[in-house]
Amino acid sequence: MEEEMKREEKEAQRKRIERNESLERRETDDRSTRTDDLLYPESYEKETMNQVNSPDNSDSDEQTSSRNRAAETNDLTATPSTAGSGKTDDANITEQEIRTEEETEEERRRIKEREAEKQRQVELEAEKKHQAELESAAKEAERVKAERVKQRELEAAKIQQKEREAKEKHDAEAKQNVKRSDGHVTVDDKSRNDAAPGQGSSEVFLPAGWEKKYDEANKKYYYIDHNSKKTYWHPPGTQQQKQSDGNAMVYRERLKEEGSRSGGGGLKRSHSSPNIAKMIQDEEDASRKMQQMQQMQQQQQPQVDRTVKPKPSPQMFTVKTEVAEAKVRNLQPTWGSMGCGLTGLRNLGNTCYMNSTLQCLSNASPLTVYFLTDWYTQDIVRDSSRRYRGEVASEYAVLVKAVWRGQYKALSPRDFRSVVCKMQPMFSSNQHQDSHELLEILMNGLNEDLNRVRHKPQLPEQNNDNIPDEVAAKQVWKQSLLIEDSIIVDLFRGQYKSTLSCLRCDKKSVMFEPFMCLNLPIPSPTRCSLSDCLLHFSKEEKMVGDSQWHCPRCKSYQDAIKRIVIWKLPPILIIHLERFYYQGIWRDKITANVDFPIDGLDMNRYISGPPERPLYSLFAASNHFGTLDGGHYTAYCKSPIVGKWYKFDDQDVSEMSRSDIKSSAAYMLFYSSMKMDQLKL
C-alpha cells in the first residue's frame, strides 16, 4: 500500500511539472509575438494593406486610413493588456494545481481507508478461524477426557469385580479348610503339614503376626510367630505346637541370592546390605495375609452400633510405601531413622546438588502424596511414545517411597542418578553442577512421563492483537493444557505476560508464556530483599543493537521496549535467585544477603493478572556455600509431619533452628500457598 501511494505521488508531481513547462512555453510565445509587432511595424502594415486590397473589402480610403490608425493605436497599447491577461492565467493555474493536489490527497485518504478496511476484514477472518480452531481443539480435549474417564470407570469396575470374586473364593476356601472350636485352630489332617506345595497342602488360618512357609531342606512347612520372633513346625493352637513352645528357635531367613546351604563356591550377600526387593516382597505377602485374617476375624465378631460413639479423625489417604516394580534397587540403605521423610542421601561423587534438590521436592507434600499413594500409576506412560518411557517417574517414586518408609538413616540414589545422566549426560561427571539446572531437567522429565495428554493437537501461533489480556491469557492457558496436563503443571506452573513495544511505530505485541521456576535477578551485590528482586524483575528493558525486535508493522528490525510481568502464580512457587552470572568468559557468583520472609509472603502486588493468590509460606530452601569450583549444597526443609525444620547435608540429617534458615547461601526458595501438613503416616 505504501509503494502504491509513492507511485501516485510521483505521477502527480510529474504532471505538475509538465503543466508548468507548457504554461511557460505559451507565455514565452506570446511575449515574442508582441515584441515582433513593436520592432517590425512594416510587416503589420503590409498585412493590413493586403486586407484592404482584398476583393471582399470595398471600403473607401478614408475608412482604410481610419482603421490603420486604430490598428497602430492598438499595437501600441497591446503590451499592458497582454501582461494583465498573463497574470490572470497564472492565478487560474495556481488554483487548478491546488484543486488537483486536494483531489490527490483525498484519493490517497480513500485508498488508505480501503486498505484499512481490508486489513480489518483479514484480521476478523483470522480471529474467527483462530476461535474455531480453539473450539475444535477444546471439543477434542473434552472428548478424549470423557473417554479417559469412561475407561477408568470400566477399569475400576473390573477391579471391583475381581476383588469380589477373590473375596468370595477366599471365603469358600476358608470354610472348607478351617474348622473353628472355642476360638482355636485345628487341622483336619496332620499329614497336610508334611506335604510339599502342590501335593495336597491346604491353607491354615493363622492369628495376627503368624506366617506359614515351606522349608526346601526338610520338605515340610514351618510357622513363624513374628510377635515372639520364634518358629514352629506345627500350626498355632495344636498340641504339638504347645509342647514344642519351650524348644522354639529364633529363625533367620536366608537371602534369596545365598542358595542352599550345601551349595559351594559362590559369593554370598553381606547382611549389612540386605536385599531390599526381597524384604519388600515379604512385607507385601505378610500384609496381605494379615488383611485376610482381619477380614475373617471381623466376620466372627459381633456387630456394634458405633453411631453413638465419638468419631475418630478421618484418614486423609492410604500410604503405599511398597515398590511396585520388580527391579532390584541398588539403594544400599543404612538402617535406623529419625522418622518418615528424614532419610539422608549419600554423596556419590560431588552429587550434593542432586541431594539438595531431591530433599526440597520430597518435602512438597502434595507431590509426595501423589507418589506414595500410587496415584501416579494412573497417569504414567511407559511405551515408546514418550521420550523417557516412564523411567523418570518410576525411579523418583522408588526413591520417595524409600525415604518416607521411616526405616532408613541413609540411602544411595544410584539408580535415580543413572536416569538423570541419561536425560543430561553432563551430570555423569563428578564435577560441580548447578542444582537449578537439575531441577529444571527433573521437572521436565516428570512432566513428560506423567502427561495425561495422549494425542497432542497442532495449535496456532498466538495472535493477541485487539483481544483483552484476561481473555487472551485464558485462551493461551487452555491451549497449553491441550499439550501438557500433569501433576507438575497442576502444582508448579505459572504464567508470564511479555509485552514488546516498537519505538518507531508504537506497535505493541503481547504474549503469554508458562514458567515452572521464577528466576529473579539480584539488584545489589551486598544486601537486598526479595521485594527488591521482584520489582527489579518487572523493569522495562530496551532492546537495541543485536537485540532489536522485528516489528511486524514496520517489517524490519527496530529498537523496542520489552517488559515481563507475572500474570498467574502456581500453588507451589519455586523462586530461583540468580547468583551465578557470566563476566566475559568467566562465571562468577553474587554473594549478596537476600532477605526473604518465611511466612506471609504476599505476591498480589507483583501480579498483573486479576486473580489473587493467598499468602505463601516457605517450606524448603536449597543453599549453596563456597565458590563455583569448591562449593557445597545443602537443604533446609520443614517436615510436613511434625512441623519442625531440619538440615539435610547429604547423608546427615539434623534438627535446626528457625532463626538459621535465612542466610546469604540461599539459592532456591520453595513456597506454597497450600497446606503442607497433609502427610499423616
C-alpha positions as CSV (number, residue, x, y, z in Angstrom):
1,M,0.0,0.0,0.0
2,E,2.9,2.4,0.8
3,E,4.5,1.7,-2.5
4,E,1.3,2.4,-4.4
5,M,1.0,5.8,-2.6
6,K,4.6,6.6,-3.5
7,R,3.9,5.9,-7.2
8,E,0.8,8.1,-7.2
9,E,2.8,11.0,-5.6
10,K,5.5,10.7,-8.3
11,E,2.9,10.7,-11.1
12,A,1.1,13.8,-9.7
13,Q,4.4,15.6,-9.4
14,R,5.3,14.7,-13.0
15,K,2.0,16.1,-14.2
16,R,2.5,19.4,-12.3
17,I,6.0,19.8,-13.9
18,E,4.6,19.2,-17.4
19,R,1.8,21.7,-16.8
20,N,4.3,24.4,-15.6
21,E,6.5,23.8,-18.6
22,S,3.6,24.1,-21.0
23,L,2.5,27.4,-19.4
24,E,6.0,28.8,-19.6
25,R,6.3,27.9,-23.3
26,R,2.9,29.6,-24.1
27,E,3.9,32.8,-22.2
28,T,7.2,32.9,-24.0
29,D,5.5,32.6,-27.4
30,D,3.1,35.5,-26.6
31,R,5.9,37.7,-25.5
32,S,7.8,37.0,-28.7
33,T,4.8,37.9,-30.8
34,R,4.3,41.2,-29.0
35,T,8.0,42.1,-29.4
36,D,7.9,41.4,-33.2
37,D,4.9,43.7,-33.7
38,L,6.7,46.6,-32.0
39,L,10.0,46.1,-33.7
40,Y,8.7,45.4,-37.3
41,P,5.6,47.6,-38.0
42,E,6.1,47.3,-41.8
43,S,5.0,43.7,-41.7
44,Y,1.9,44.7,-39.9
45,E,1.2,47.4,-42.5
46,K,1.6,45.0,-45.3
47,E,-0.8,42.6,-43.8
48,T,-3.2,45.5,-43.3
49,M,-2.9,46.7,-46.9
50,N,-3.5,43.2,-48.2
51,Q,-6.6,43.0,-46.2
52,V,-7.7,46.4,-47.6
53,N,-7.0,45.5,-51.2
54,S,-8.7,42.2,-51.0
55,P,-11.8,41.8,-53.2
56,D,-14.0,41.4,-50.2
57,N,-13.0,44.8,-48.9
58,S,-14.9,47.7,-50.6
59,D,-14.3,50.4,-48.0
60,S,-13.1,53.8,-49.0
61,D,-9.6,55.2,-48.5
62,E,-10.8,57.2,-45.6
63,Q,-12.1,54.2,-43.8
64,T,-8.9,52.4,-44.5
65,S,-6.8,55.2,-43.0
66,S,-9.0,55.2,-40.0
67,R,-8.6,51.5,-39.5
68,N,-4.9,51.8,-39.9
69,R,-4.7,54.5,-37.2
70,A,-6.8,52.4,-34.9
71,A,-4.6,49.4,-35.5
72,E,-1.4,51.3,-34.7
73,T,-3.1,52.6,-31.5
74,N,-4.0,49.0,-30.6
75,D,-0.4,47.8,-31.3
76,L,1.0,50.5,-29.0
77,T,-1.4,49.6,-26.2
78,A,-1.2,45.8,-26.6
79,T,1.7,45.1,-24.2
80,P,0.0,46.2,-20.9
81,S,-3.3,44.4,-21.6
82,T,-1.4,41.2,-22.6
83,A,0.6,41.3,-19.3
84,G,-2.6,41.7,-17.3
85,S,-4.1,38.7,-19.1
86,G,-0.9,36.6,-18.2
87,K,-1.3,37.3,-14.5
88,T,-4.9,36.2,-14.6
89,D,-3.9,32.9,-16.3
90,D,-1.2,32.3,-13.7
91,A,-3.8,32.7,-10.9
92,N,-6.2,30.3,-12.6
93,I,-3.3,27.7,-13.0
94,T,-2.4,28.1,-9.3
95,E,-6.0,27.4,-8.2
96,Q,-6.2,24.4,-10.5
97,E,-3.0,23.0,-9.0
98,I,-4.4,23.4,-5.5
99,R,-7.6,21.7,-6.5
100,T,-5.6,18.8,-8.1
101,E,-3.4,18.3,-5.0
102,E,-6.6,18.3,-2.8
103,E,-8.1,15.7,-5.1
104,T,-4.9,13.6,-4.9
105,E,-4.8,13.8,-1.1
106,E,-8.5,12.8,-1.0
107,E,-7.8,9.9,-3.2
108,R,-4.9,8.8,-1.0
109,R,-7.1,9.0,2.0
110,R,-9.8,6.9,0.3
111,I,-7.1,4.3,-0.6
112,K,-5.9,4.2,3.0
113,E,-9.4,3.7,4.2
114,R,-10.0,0.8,1.8
115,E,-6.7,-0.8,2.7
116,A,-7.5,-0.5,6.4
117,E,-11.0,-2.0,5.9
118,K,-9.4,-4.9,4.0
119,Q,-6.9,-5.4,6.9
120,R,-9.7,-5.4,9.4
121,Q,-11.6,-8.0,7.4
122,V,-8.5,-10.1,7.2
123,E,-7.9,-9.8,11.0
124,L,-11.6,-10.6,11.6
125,E,-11.4,-13.7,9.4
126,A,-8.2,-14.8,11.1
127,E,-9.7,-14.3,14.6
128,K,-12.8,-16.3,13.6
129,K,-10.6,-19.1,12.2
130,H,-8.4,-19.0,15.4
131,Q,-11.6,-19.2,17.6
132,A,-12.9,-22.1,15.5
133,E,-9.6,-23.9,15.9
134,L,-9.7,-23.4,19.7
135,E,-13.2,-24.6,19.9
136,S,-12.3,-27.7,17.9
137,A,-9.3,-28.4,20.0
138,A,-11.3,-27.9,23.2
139,K,-14.0,-30.3,22.0
140,E,-11.4,-32.9,21.1
141,A,-9.8,-32.5,24.5
142,E,-13.2,-32.9,26.2
143,R,-13.9,-36.0,24.1
144,V,-10.5,-37.5,25.0
145,K,-11.1,-36.6,28.6
146,A,-14.6,-38.2,28.6
147,E,-13.1,-41.4,27.0
148,R,-10.4,-41.5,29.6
149,V,-12.9,-41.1,32.5
150,K,-15.1,-43.8,30.9
151,Q,-12.1,-46.1,30.5
152,R,-11.1,-45.6,34.1
153,E,-14.6,-46.3,35.3
154,L,-14.6,-49.5,33.3
155,E,-11.2,-50.5,34.8
156,A,-12.4,-49.7,38.3
157,A,-15.5,-51.8,37.8
158,K,-13.3,-54.7,36.6
159,I,-11.1,-54.4,39.6
160,Q,-14.0,-54.3,42.0
161,Q,-15.5,-57.4,40.3
162,K,-12.2,-59.2,40.6
163,E,-11.9,-58.2,44.2
164,R,-15.5,-59.5,44.9
165,E,-14.7,-62.8,43.2
166,A,-11.4,-63.2,45.1
167,K,-13.1,-62.5,48.4
168,E,-15.9,-65.0,47.6
169,K,-13.3,-67.6,46.6
170,H,-11.3,-66.9,49.7
171,D,-14.4,-67.2,52.0
172,A,-15.3,-70.5,50.4
173,E,-11.8,-72.0,50.8
174,A,-11.7,-70.8,54.4
175,K,-14.9,-72.5,55.2
176,Q,-13.8,-75.8,53.6
177,N,-10.2,-75.9,55.1
178,V,-10.6,-74.5,58.6
179,K,-12.8,-75.7,61.5
180,R,-13.2,-73.5,64.5
181,S,-13.5,-74.8,68.0
182,D,-13.5,-72.5,71.1
183,G,-11.5,-69.8,69.2
184,H,-8.6,-72.2,68.4
185,V,-7.4,-73.6,65.1
186,T,-7.5,-77.3,64.4
187,V,-6.1,-79.0,61.4
188,D,-8.1,-81.7,59.7
189,D,-5.2,-83.9,58.8
190,K,-1.8,-83.8,60.4
191,S,-0.2,-85.2,57.2
192,R,-1.0,-81.9,55.4
193,N,1.8,-80.2,57.3
194,D,4.3,-82.6,55.8
195,A,3.1,-82.2,52.2
196,A,5.1,-80.1,49.8
197,P,3.4,-77.3,47.8
198,G,1.1,-78.6,45.2
199,Q,0.8,-82.0,46.9
200,G,-2.4,-81.7,48.8
201,S,-1.3,-78.9,51.2
202,S,-4.1,-76.5,52.3
203,E,-4.1,-73.0,53.7
204,V,-4.3,-72.8,57.5
205,F,-5.9,-69.8,59.1
206,L,-3.3,-68.1,61.3
207,P,-3.7,-65.5,64.0
208,A,-2.3,-62.0,63.7
209,G,1.5,-61.9,63.4
210,W,1.9,-65.5,62.2
211,E,3.2,-66.7,58.8
212,K,3.4,-70.1,57.1
213,K,6.5,-71.0,55.0
214,Y,7.9,-74.1,53.3
215,D,11.4,-75.4,54.0
216,E,13.1,-77.0,51.0
217,A,15.8,-78.8,53.0
218,N,13.3,-80.7,55.3
219,K,10.5,-80.8,52.7
220,K,7.8,-79.6,55.1
221,Y,6.1,-76.4,56.3
222,Y,7.0,-74.3,59.4
223,Y,5.3,-71.4,61.1
224,I,6.8,-68.1,62.1
225,D,5.4,-66.1,65.1
226,H,6.6,-62.5,64.4
227,N,5.3,-61.4,67.7
228,S,7.8,-63.5,69.7
229,K,10.3,-63.9,66.8
230,K,10.1,-67.8,67.1
231,T,9.4,-70.6,64.6
232,Y,7.4,-73.8,65.0
233,W,7.0,-77.0,63.0
234,H,3.3,-77.2,63.9
235,P,0.4,-74.8,63.4
236,P,-0.6,-72.5,66.3
237,G,-3.2,-73.9,68.6
238,T,-2.3,-77.5,68.2
239,Q,-1.0,-79.8,71.0
240,Q,2.3,-80.3,69.2
241,Q,2.9,-76.6,69.0
242,K,2.2,-76.1,72.7
243,Q,4.6,-78.9,73.6
244,S,7.4,-77.5,71.4
245,D,6.9,-73.9,72.6
246,G,9.7,-74.2,75.1
247,N,12.1,-75.6,72.5
248,A,11.3,-73.0,69.8
249,M,14.2,-71.5,67.9
250,V,14.7,-68.0,66.5
251,Y,14.6,-68.3,62.8
252,R,16.9,-66.4,60.5
253,E,15.6,-66.2,56.9
254,R,18.2,-66.7,54.2
255,L,18.6,-64.2,51.4
256,K,17.4,-65.2,48.0
257,E,20.9,-65.0,46.5
258,E,22.5,-67.3,49.1
259,G,21.1,-70.5,47.6
260,S,21.1,-73.8,49.6
261,R,23.4,-74.3,52.5
262,S,25.0,-77.2,50.8
263,G,25.9,-75.3,47.7
264,G,29.5,-74.3,47.2
265,G,31.8,-71.7,45.9
266,G,29.6,-68.7,45.1
267,L,29.8,-65.2,46.6
268,K,27.3,-64.5,49.4
269,R,25.5,-61.3,50.1
270,S,26.6,-59.4,53.2
271,H,23.9,-59.0,55.9
272,S,24.9,-55.3,56.2
273,S,23.5,-54.8,52.7
274,P,20.1,-56.7,52.7
275,N,18.1,-57.5,49.6
276,I,15.5,-54.6,49.6
277,A,13.3,-56.1,46.9
278,K,13.1,-59.4,48.8
279,M,12.2,-57.7,52.1
280,I,9.6,-55.5,50.4
281,Q,8.0,-58.6,48.8
282,D,8.0,-60.4,52.1
283,E,6.3,-57.4,53.8
284,E,3.7,-57.3,51.0
285,D,2.9,-61.0,51.5
286,A,2.7,-60.7,55.3
287,S,0.5,-57.5,55.0
288,R,-1.8,-59.3,52.5
289,K,-2.2,-62.3,54.8
290,M,-2.8,-60.1,57.9
291,Q,-5.6,-58.3,56.0
292,Q,-7.2,-61.6,55.1
293,M,-7.0,-62.7,58.6
294,Q,-8.5,-59.5,59.9
295,Q,-11.4,-59.8,57.5
296,M,-12.1,-63.4,58.7
297,Q,-12.0,-62.2,62.3
298,Q,-14.4,-59.3,61.6
299,Q,-16.9,-61.8,60.2
300,Q,-16.9,-63.6,63.6
301,Q,-17.1,-60.5,65.7
302,P,-20.5,-59.2,66.9
303,Q,-21.9,-56.1,65.4
304,V,-21.6,-52.9,67.5
305,D,-23.6,-49.7,67.0
306,R,-20.9,-47.0,66.8
307,T,-23.1,-44.1,65.8
308,V,-23.3,-43.0,69.5
309,K,-19.5,-43.1,69.9
310,P,-17.2,-40.2,69.1
311,K,-15.9,-40.2,65.5
312,P,-12.2,-40.6,65.0
313,S,-10.2,-38.1,62.9
314,P,-10.6,-39.1,59.2
315,Q,-7.6,-40.6,57.5
316,M,-6.5,-38.4,54.6
317,F,-5.2,-41.2,52.4
318,T,-3.6,-44.6,52.5
319,V,0.2,-44.5,52.0
320,K,1.8,-47.3,50.0
321,T,5.5,-47.5,50.5
322,E,5.8,-50.8,48.6
323,V,7.9,-50.8,45.5
324,A,5.7,-51.9,42.6
325,E,8.5,-52.5,40.1
326,A,10.2,-55.9,40.2
327,K,13.6,-54.4,39.5
328,V,16.2,-54.9,42.3
329,R,17.3,-51.5,43.5
330,N,20.8,-50.5,44.5
331,L,19.8,-48.3,47.4
332,Q,22.3,-49.7,49.9
333,P,20.3,-48.5,53.0
334,T,21.6,-47.9,56.4
335,W,19.0,-49.0,59.0
336,G,17.7,-46.6,61.6
337,S,15.9,-43.3,61.1
338,M,14.8,-40.2,62.8
339,G,11.3,-40.5,61.2
340,C,9.4,-40.6,58.0
341,G,11.0,-38.3,55.4
342,L,14.1,-37.8,57.5
343,T,16.4,-40.1,55.5
344,G,19.7,-38.8,54.2
345,L,21.1,-39.3,50.7
346,R,24.7,-40.3,50.2
347,N,27.1,-38.2,48.1
348,L,28.0,-40.3,45.1
349,G,30.9,-38.1,44.0
350,N,30.1,-34.4,44.1
351,T,26.3,-35.0,43.9
352,C,25.3,-32.7,46.7
353,Y,23.5,-30.6,44.1
354,M,21.2,-33.5,43.4
355,N,20.6,-34.5,47.0
356,S,19.7,-30.9,48.0
357,T,17.1,-30.7,45.1
358,L,15.6,-34.1,45.9
359,Q,15.1,-33.3,49.6
360,C,13.3,-30.0,48.8
361,L,11.0,-31.7,46.3
362,S,10.4,-34.6,48.7
363,N,9.0,-32.2,51.3
364,A,6.5,-30.8,48.8
365,S,3.8,-32.9,50.4
366,P,1.1,-32.7,47.6
367,L,3.6,-34.2,45.1
368,T,4.9,-36.7,47.7
369,V,1.3,-37.9,48.4
370,Y,0.8,-38.3,44.7
371,F,3.6,-40.9,44.6
372,L,3.1,-42.5,48.0
373,T,-0.5,-43.4,47.2
374,D,0.4,-44.7,43.7
375,W,-1.9,-42.2,42.1
376,Y,0.9,-41.6,39.6
377,T,0.3,-45.1,38.1
378,Q,-2.9,-43.9,36.5
379,D,-1.0,-41.2,34.6
380,I,2.4,-42.7,33.8
381,V,3.1,-43.8,30.2
382,R,5.8,-46.3,29.7
383,D,5.6,-47.0,26.0
384,S,7.8,-45.7,23.2
385,S,5.6,-42.7,22.6
386,R,7.3,-40.9,25.5
387,R,10.9,-39.9,25.5
388,Y,11.8,-41.4,28.8
389,R,9.2,-44.3,28.7
390,G,8.1,-43.5,32.3
391,E,11.6,-44.3,33.7
392,V,12.0,-40.9,35.4
393,A,8.7,-41.0,37.3
394,S,9.3,-44.7,38.3
395,E,12.7,-44.1,39.8
396,Y,11.6,-41.0,41.5
397,A,8.6,-42.9,43.0
398,V,11.0,-45.7,44.3
399,L,13.3,-43.1,45.9
400,V,10.4,-41.2,47.5
401,K,8.9,-44.3,49.0
402,A,12.2,-45.4,50.4
403,V,12.8,-42.0,52.0
404,W,9.3,-42.0,53.6
405,R,9.3,-45.6,54.9
406,G,10.8,-44.3,58.1
407,Q,13.3,-47.2,58.4
408,Y,16.5,-46.0,56.8
409,K,19.0,-43.5,58.1
410,A,20.6,-43.0,54.7
411,L,20.3,-44.3,51.1
412,S,22.4,-44.3,47.9
413,P,20.3,-42.9,44.9
414,R,22.4,-44.6,42.3
415,D,19.6,-45.8,40.1
416,F,18.0,-42.4,40.1
417,R,21.3,-40.7,39.2
418,S,21.6,-43.2,36.3
419,V,18.3,-42.0,34.9
420,V,19.3,-38.3,35.4
421,C,22.5,-39.0,33.5
422,K,20.5,-40.4,30.6
423,M,18.5,-37.3,30.4
424,Q,21.5,-35.0,30.6
425,P,25.0,-36.6,30.1
426,M,26.8,-33.6,31.7
427,F,25.6,-34.9,35.1
428,S,27.7,-38.1,34.6
429,S,30.9,-36.4,35.6
430,N,31.9,-35.8,39.2
431,Q,32.3,-32.1,38.5
432,H,30.4,-29.4,40.4
433,Q,27.0,-28.9,38.9
434,D,24.1,-26.4,39.3
435,S,21.1,-27.6,41.4
436,H,18.8,-25.3,39.4
437,E,19.7,-26.9,36.1
438,L,19.0,-30.4,37.7
439,L,15.6,-29.1,39.0
440,E,14.5,-28.0,35.5
441,I,15.6,-31.2,33.9
442,L,13.9,-33.3,36.6
443,M,10.6,-31.3,36.4
444,N,10.6,-31.7,32.6
445,G,11.2,-35.4,32.8
446,L,8.4,-35.9,35.4
447,N,6.1,-33.7,33.3
448,E,6.8,-35.8,30.2
449,D,6.3,-39.2,31.9
450,L,3.1,-38.1,33.8
451,N,1.5,-36.1,31.0
452,R,-2.2,-37.0,30.8
453,V,-2.5,-35.9,27.1
454,R,-2.0,-38.9,24.9
455,H,-2.6,-37.1,21.5
456,K,-1.3,-33.6,21.2
457,P,-3.1,-31.3,18.7
458,Q,-1.4,-28.8,16.4
459,L,-2.1,-25.3,18.0
460,P,-2.0,-22.0,16.1
461,E,0.5,-19.3,17.0
462,Q,-0.5,-16.6,19.5
463,N,-2.2,-13.6,18.0
464,N,-3.5,-11.4,20.8
465,D,-4.0,-8.2,18.9
466,N,-7.2,-6.4,19.8
467,I,-8.0,-9.1,22.5
468,P,-8.3,-8.1,26.2
469,D,-5.5,-9.5,28.3
470,E,-7.9,-11.5,30.5
471,V,-9.4,-13.3,27.5
472,A,-6.1,-13.9,25.8
473,A,-4.4,-15.3,28.9
474,K,-7.3,-17.8,29.5
475,Q,-7.1,-18.9,25.8
476,V,-3.4,-19.4,26.0
477,W,-3.7,-21.3,29.3
478,K,-6.4,-23.6,27.8
479,Q,-4.2,-24.2,24.8
480,S,-1.2,-25.2,26.9
481,L,-3.4,-27.8,28.7
482,L,-4.2,-29.4,25.4
483,I,-0.4,-30.1,25.1
484,E,0.7,-30.6,28.7
485,D,-1.5,-31.6,31.6
486,S,0.2,-33.3,34.6
487,I,0.6,-33.1,38.3
488,I,3.7,-30.9,37.7
489,V,1.5,-28.4,35.7
490,D,-1.2,-28.5,38.4
491,L,1.3,-27.7,41.2
492,F,4.2,-25.7,39.7
493,R,3.2,-24.0,36.5
494,G,2.6,-20.2,36.4
495,Q,2.2,-17.7,33.6
496,Y,4.2,-14.6,32.4
497,K,2.9,-11.7,30.3
498,S,5.5,-10.4,27.9
499,T,5.0,-7.0,26.1
500,L,7.1,-5.6,23.2
501,S,6.6,-2.0,22.1
502,C,8.2,-0.7,18.9
503,L,9.9,2.7,19.4
504,R,9.3,3.7,15.7
505,C,5.6,3.0,15.1
506,D,4.4,2.2,18.7
507,K,3.2,-1.3,17.6
508,K,2.6,-3.5,20.7
509,S,2.8,-7.3,20.8
510,V,1.5,-9.2,23.9
511,M,2.4,-12.8,24.5
512,F,1.7,-15.2,27.4
513,E,4.3,-17.8,28.4
514,P,4.4,-20.5,31.0
515,F,7.1,-21.0,33.7
516,M,8.0,-23.6,36.3
517,C,10.5,-21.6,38.2
518,L,10.5,-17.8,38.8
519,N,14.1,-16.6,38.0
520,L,14.8,-13.4,39.9
521,P,17.9,-11.2,39.4
522,I,19.7,-9.8,42.4
523,P,20.0,-6.0,42.0
524,S,22.5,-5.4,44.7
525,P,25.9,-7.0,45.3
526,T,25.8,-6.6,49.1
527,R,22.3,-6.8,50.6
528,C,18.7,-6.5,49.4
529,S,15.3,-8.0,49.9
530,L,13.1,-10.4,48.0
531,S,10.8,-7.5,47.2
532,D,13.7,-5.6,45.6
533,C,14.3,-8.7,43.4
534,L,10.7,-8.9,42.4
535,L,10.5,-5.2,41.5
536,H,13.7,-5.4,39.5
537,F,12.3,-8.4,37.6
538,S,9.4,-6.3,36.2
539,K,11.6,-3.4,35.0
540,E,11.5,-2.4,31.3
541,E,14.4,-3.5,29.1
542,K,15.5,-1.6,26.0
543,M,16.2,-3.9,23.0
544,V,18.8,-2.3,20.7
545,G,21.7,-3.4,18.6
546,D,21.7,-7.1,18.2
547,S,18.7,-7.4,20.4
548,Q,16.4,-5.4,18.1
549,W,12.8,-6.6,17.6
550,H,11.5,-7.5,14.2
551,C,8.4,-5.3,14.1
552,P,5.5,-6.8,12.1
553,R,4.2,-3.4,11.2
554,C,7.5,-1.8,10.1
555,K,8.5,-5.2,8.6
556,S,12.1,-4.6,9.8
557,Y,14.2,-4.8,12.9
558,Q,13.6,-1.8,15.2
559,D,14.6,-0.6,18.7
560,A,11.9,-1.7,21.2
561,I,11.0,-1.8,24.8
562,K,10.4,-5.2,26.5
563,R,8.7,-5.8,29.8
564,I,7.9,-9.1,31.5
565,V,5.4,-9.3,34.4
566,I,3.9,-12.1,36.4
567,W,0.3,-12.8,35.3
568,K,-0.5,-16.0,37.2
569,L,1.2,-17.9,40.1
570,P,1.1,-21.6,40.8
571,P,0.1,-23.2,44.1
572,I,3.8,-24.1,44.8
573,L,6.1,-21.3,43.8
574,I,9.8,-22.0,43.3
575,I,12.0,-18.9,43.3
576,H,15.5,-19.1,41.8
577,L,17.9,-16.3,42.9
578,E,20.2,-15.7,40.0
579,R,23.5,-15.8,42.0
580,F,25.6,-17.1,39.1
581,Y,26.4,-14.9,36.2
582,Y,28.9,-14.6,33.3
583,Q,31.5,-11.8,33.2
584,G,33.1,-12.2,29.8
585,I,34.1,-15.8,29.6
586,W,34.3,-16.3,33.4
587,R,31.4,-17.3,35.6
588,D,31.1,-15.6,38.9
589,K,28.8,-15.6,42.0
590,I,26.8,-12.9,43.7
591,T,27.1,-13.4,47.5
592,A,24.6,-10.8,48.5
593,N,22.4,-11.5,51.5
594,V,18.8,-11.6,50.2
595,D,16.2,-11.1,53.0
596,F,13.1,-13.2,52.4
597,P,10.0,-13.9,54.5
598,I,9.4,-17.4,56.0
599,D,5.7,-16.9,56.4
600,G,3.2,-14.4,55.0
601,L,4.7,-13.7,51.5
602,D,2.2,-11.5,49.8
603,M,2.6,-11.7,46.0
604,N,-0.6,-9.9,45.0
605,R,1.3,-6.5,44.5
606,Y,3.6,-8.2,42.0
607,I,0.9,-9.9,39.9
608,S,-0.7,-8.1,36.8
609,G,-3.5,-10.7,36.3
610,P,-6.9,-10.3,38.0
611,P,-6.9,-13.5,40.2
612,E,-5.5,-13.1,43.7
613,R,-3.4,-15.8,45.4
614,P,-3.4,-16.4,49.2
615,L,-0.2,-15.8,51.2
616,Y,2.8,-18.1,50.7
617,S,4.8,-19.9,53.3
618,L,8.4,-21.2,52.9
619,F,8.8,-25.0,53.3
620,A,12.2,-25.7,51.8
621,A,15.4,-23.9,50.7
622,S,18.3,-25.1,48.7
623,N,21.6,-23.5,49.7
624,H,25.0,-23.1,48.0
625,F,28.1,-22.4,50.1
626,G,31.5,-21.5,48.8
627,T,32.6,-20.9,45.2
628,L,31.8,-22.4,41.9
629,D,34.8,-24.7,41.9
630,G,34.7,-25.8,45.5
631,G,31.1,-25.2,46.7
632,H,28.7,-27.4,48.5
633,Y,24.9,-27.7,48.5
634,T,22.6,-28.3,51.5
635,A,18.8,-28.2,52.0
636,Y,16.7,-26.7,54.8
637,C,13.2,-28.4,54.9
638,K,10.2,-28.2,57.1
639,S,8.7,-31.6,57.9
640,P,5.1,-31.8,56.9
641,I,4.5,-34.3,59.7
642,V,6.0,-32.7,62.8
643,G,6.2,-29.1,61.5
644,K,9.9,-28.8,62.5
645,W,12.8,-27.6,60.4
646,Y,15.7,-30.0,59.5
647,K,19.0,-29.6,57.8
648,F,19.8,-32.1,55.1
649,D,23.6,-32.3,54.4
650,D,23.9,-35.3,52.1
651,Q,23.6,-38.4,54.4
652,D,23.4,-36.4,57.6
653,V,20.0,-35.1,58.9
654,S,19.7,-32.9,61.9
655,E,17.1,-30.7,63.5
656,M,17.8,-26.9,63.1
657,S,16.6,-23.6,64.5
658,R,14.1,-21.5,62.6
659,S,16.4,-18.5,63.0
660,D,19.2,-20.2,61.0
661,I,17.1,-20.5,57.8
662,K,17.9,-17.1,56.4
663,S,21.5,-16.8,55.0
664,S,23.5,-15.4,52.2
665,A,23.7,-19.0,50.8
666,A,20.0,-19.2,49.9
667,Y,19.8,-20.2,46.2
668,M,16.3,-21.7,45.6
669,L,13.3,-20.9,47.7
670,F,10.2,-23.2,47.8
671,Y,7.0,-21.5,48.8
672,S,3.5,-22.9,49.0
673,S,0.0,-21.3,49.2
674,M,-1.4,-24.7,50.2
675,K,-1.5,-26.5,53.5
676,M,1.6,-28.7,53.6
677,D,0.7,-30.8,56.7
678,Q,-1.1,-33.5,54.6
679,L,1.1,-36.4,55.5
680,K,-0.5,-38.5,58.3
681,L,1.7,-41.6,58.4
